[in-house]
Structure formats: C-alpha cells, structure tokens
Amino acid sequence: MNPVLGTSTLEKVVIWLPAIVVGVGIVGAVLILLGRAFADSVRDWGHPRLLAAGAVTLVAVVVVLTWLGVSLPRE
C-alpha cells in the first residue's frame, strides 16, 4: 500500500510543504531577476516615453477587446 494514500490531509500538507516552499522561492527569485533585468533595459533604452506609450496602448487594447467580449480561439 502506498503510504501517501493512507494519510490524512494534514499529513499530506506536511509532506508537500518543503516542495511548495522551494517552488515558491524559485519562482520568486526568477521574477525578481527578470524584473531587475527589465528595469535595467528600460533605463538604458533611449526612448522611455515610447515604451510607456506602448504599454498604455497595449492595456487599452486589452480593456477594449475584453469590454467588447472578444475571446481568443481555443484549440
């Protein structure tokens, strides 16, 4: 018999807790690393207003398409 199948919910949480903590830590570290790299790239780029305008335009397009009820096709 598999020992995990015969355990209670609390025991399952205790078993999975180290994996969850490590996984969340890795995801957080990657997001921090990518965020810092993106911020450095934006600082070095010569046209920050163009980047801001593009970001605002992208958000506006997403909001308008959502408001209109457009959905992406699913495979």
Distance bins in CASP14 RR format, pairs under 12 A and 6 or more apart:
PFRMAT RR
TARGET T0000
AUTHOR 0000-0000-0000
RMODE 2
METHOD distances of the structure
MODEL  1
1 7 0 0 0 0 0 1 0 0 0 0 0
2 12 0 0 0 0 0 1 0 0 0 0 0
3 11 0 0 0 0 1 0 0 0 0 0 0
3 12 0 0 0 0 0 1 0 0 0 0 0
3 15 0 0 0 0 1 0 0 0 0 0 0
4 11 0 0 0 0 1 0 0 0 0 0 0
4 12 1 0 0 1 0 0 0 0 0 0 0
4 13 0 0 0 0 0 1 0 0 0 0 0
4 14 0 0 0 0 0 1 0 0 0 0 0
4 15 1 0 0 1 0 0 0 0 0 0 0
4 16 0 0 0 0 1 0 0 0 0 0 0
5 11 0 0 0 0 0 1 0 0 0 0 0
5 12 0 0 0 0 1 0 0 0 0 0 0
5 15 0 0 0 0 0 1 0 0 0 0 0
6 12 0 0 0 0 1 0 0 0 0 0 0
6 15 0 0 0 0 0 1 0 0 0 0 0
7 13 0 0 0 0 1 0 0 0 0 0 0
7 14 0 0 0 0 1 0 0 0 0 0 0
7 15 1 0 0 1 0 0 0 0 0 0 0
7 16 0 0 0 0 0 1 0 0 0 0 0
8 14 0 0 0 0 1 0 0 0 0 0 0
8 15 0 0 0 0 0 1 0 0 0 0 0
9 15 0 0 0 0 0 1 0 0 0 0 0
9 16 0 0 0 0 0 1 0 0 0 0 0
10 16 0 0 0 0 0 1 0 0 0 0 0
10 17 0 0 0 0 0 1 0 0 0 0 0
11 17 0 0 0 0 0 1 0 0 0 0 0
12 19 0 0 0 0 0 1 0 0 0 0 0
12 20 0 0 0 0 0 1 0 0 0 0 0
13 19 0 0 0 0 0 1 0 0 0 0 0
13 20 0 0 0 0 1 0 0 0 0 0 0
13 21 0 0 0 0 0 1 0 0 0 0 0
14 20 0 0 0 0 0 1 0 0 0 0 0
14 21 0 0 0 0 0 1 0 0 0 0 0
16 22 0 0 0 0 0 1 0 0 0 0 0
16 23 0 0 0 0 0 1 0 0 0 0 0
16 24 0 0 0 0 0 1 0 0 0 0 0
17 23 0 0 0 0 0 1 0 0 0 0 0
17 24 0 0 0 0 0 1 0 0 0 0 0
18 24 0 0 0 0 0 1 0 0 0 0 0
18 25 0 0 0 0 0 1 0 0 0 0 0
19 25 0 0 0 0 0 1 0 0 0 0 0
19 26 0 0 0 0 0 1 0 0 0 0 0
20 26 0 0 0 0 0 1 0 0 0 0 0
20 27 0 0 0 0 0 1 0 0 0 0 0
21 27 0 0 0 0 0 1 0 0 0 0 0
21 28 0 0 0 0 0 1 0 0 0 0 0
22 28 0 0 0 0 0 1 0 0 0 0 0
22 29 0 0 0 0 0 1 0 0 0 0 0
23 29 0 0 0 0 1 0 0 0 0 0 0
23 30 0 0 0 0 0 1 0 0 0 0 0
23 31 0 0 0 0 0 1 0 0 0 0 0
24 30 0 0 0 0 0 1 0 0 0 0 0
24 31 0 0 0 0 0 1 0 0 0 0 0
25 31 0 0 0 0 1 0 0 0 0 0 0
25 32 0 0 0 0 1 0 0 0 0 0 0
25 33 0 0 0 0 0 1 0 0 0 0 0
26 32 0 0 0 0 0 1 0 0 0 0 0
26 33 0 0 0 0 0 1 0 0 0 0 0
27 33 0 0 0 0 0 1 0 0 0 0 0
27 34 0 0 0 0 0 1 0 0 0 0 0
28 34 0 0 0 0 1 0 0 0 0 0 0
28 35 0 0 0 0 0 1 0 0 0 0 0
28 36 0 0 0 0 0 1 0 0 0 0 0
29 35 0 0 0 0 0 1 0 0 0 0 0
29 36 0 0 0 0 0 1 0 0 0 0 0
30 36 0 0 0 0 0 1 0 0 0 0 0
30 37 0 0 0 0 0 1 0 0 0 0 0
31 37 0 0 0 0 0 1 0 0 0 0 0
31 38 0 0 0 0 0 1 0 0 0 0 0
32 38 0 0 0 0 0 1 0 0 0 0 0
32 39 0 0 0 0 0 1 0 0 0 0 0
33 39 0 0 0 0 0 1 0 0 0 0 0
33 40 0 0 0 0 0 1 0 0 0 0 0
34 40 0 0 0 0 0 1 0 0 0 0 0
34 41 0 0 0 0 0 1 0 0 0 0 0
35 41 0 0 0 0 1 0 0 0 0 0 0
35 42 0 0 0 0 1 0 0 0 0 0 0
35 43 0 0 0 0 0 1 0 0 0 0 0
36 42 0 0 0 0 0 1 0 0 0 0 0
36 43 0 0 0 0 0 1 0 0 0 0 0
37 43 0 0 0 0 0 1 0 0 0 0 0
37 44 0 0 0 0 0 1 0 0 0 0 0
38 44 0 0 0 0 0 1 0 0 0 0 0
38 45 0 0 0 0 0 1 0 0 0 0 0
38 51 0 0 0 0 0 1 0 0 0 0 0
38 55 0 0 0 0 0 1 0 0 0 0 0
39 45 0 0 0 0 0 1 0 0 0 0 0
39 48 0 0 0 0 0 1 0 0 0 0 0
39 51 0 0 0 0 0 1 0 0 0 0 0
41 48 0 0 0 0 0 1 0 0 0 0 0
41 51 0 0 0 0 1 0 0 0 0 0 0
42 48 1 0 0 1 0 0 0 0 0 0 0
42 49 0 0 0 0 0 1 0 0 0 0 0
42 50 0 0 0 0 0 1 0 0 0 0 0
42 51 1 0 0 1 0 0 0 0 0 0 0
42 52 0 0 0 0 1 0 0 0 0 0 0
42 55 0 0 0 0 0 1 0 0 0 0 0
43 51 0 0 0 0 0 1 0 0 0 0 0
44 51 0 0 0 0 0 1 0 0 0 0 0
45 51 1 0 0 1 0 0 0 0 0 0 0
45 52 0 0 0 0 0 1 0 0 0 0 0
47 53 0 0 0 0 1 0 0 0 0 0 0
47 54 0 0 0 0 0 1 0 0 0 0 0
48 54 0 0 0 0 0 1 0 0 0 0 0
48 55 0 0 0 0 0 1 0 0 0 0 0
49 55 0 0 0 0 0 1 0 0 0 0 0
49 56 0 0 0 0 0 1 0 0 0 0 0
50 56 0 0 0 0 0 1 0 0 0 0 0
50 57 0 0 0 0 0 1 0 0 0 0 0
51 57 0 0 0 0 0 1 0 0 0 0 0
51 58 0 0 0 0 0 1 0 0 0 0 0
52 58 0 0 0 0 0 1 0 0 0 0 0
52 59 0 0 0 0 0 1 0 0 0 0 0
53 59 0 0 0 0 0 1 0 0 0 0 0
53 60 0 0 0 0 0 1 0 0 0 0 0
54 60 0 0 0 0 1 0 0 0 0 0 0
54 61 0 0 0 0 1 0 0 0 0 0 0
54 62 0 0 0 0 0 1 0 0 0 0 0
55 61 0 0 0 0 0 1 0 0 0 0 0
55 62 0 0 0 0 0 1 0 0 0 0 0
56 62 0 0 0 0 0 1 0 0 0 0 0
56 63 0 0 0 0 0 1 0 0 0 0 0
57 63 0 0 0 0 0 1 0 0 0 0 0
57 64 0 0 0 0 0 1 0 0 0 0 0
58 64 0 0 0 0 0 1 0 0 0 0 0
58 65 0 0 0 0 0 1 0 0 0 0 0
59 65 0 0 0 0 0 1 0 0 0 0 0
59 66 0 0 0 0 0 1 0 0 0 0 0
60 66 0 0 0 0 0 1 0 0 0 0 0
60 67 0 0 0 0 0 1 0 0 0 0 0
61 67 0 0 0 0 0 1 0 0 0 0 0
61 68 0 0 0 0 0 1 0 0 0 0 0
61 70 0 0 0 0 0 1 0 0 0 0 0
62 68 0 0 0 0 0 1 0 0 0 0 0
62 69 0 0 0 0 0 1 0 0 0 0 0
62 70 0 0 0 0 1 0 0 0 0 0 0
62 72 0 0 0 0 0 1 0 0 0 0 0
63 69 0 0 0 0 0 1 0 0 0 0 0
63 70 0 0 0 0 0 1 0 0 0 0 0
64 70 0 0 0 0 1 0 0 0 0 0 0
65 71 0 0 0 0 1 0 0 0 0 0 0
65 72 0 0 0 0 1 0 0 0 0 0 0
66 72 0 0 0 0 0 1 0 0 0 0 0
END
